[in-house]
Amino acid sequence: MIPELGKYAFAVLSSYGASVALLAALVALSIWQGRRVKRELAEVEARQGKNNG
């Protein structure tokens, strides 16, 4: 099922590789930022709980 790419094989396959790498980097960055924000929010909520309690 793999099409014959001829002289464009390197360009096409490297473009696919770069796209997959960028998507993986975006997913990893999103997960990292989500965890960081969640941790910071928990810290703020804990501070507010101490001040309001």
Secondary structure, 3 states (H helix, E strand, C coil): CCCCCHHHHHHHHHHHHHHHHHHHHHHHHHHHHHHHHHHHHHHHHHHHHHHHC
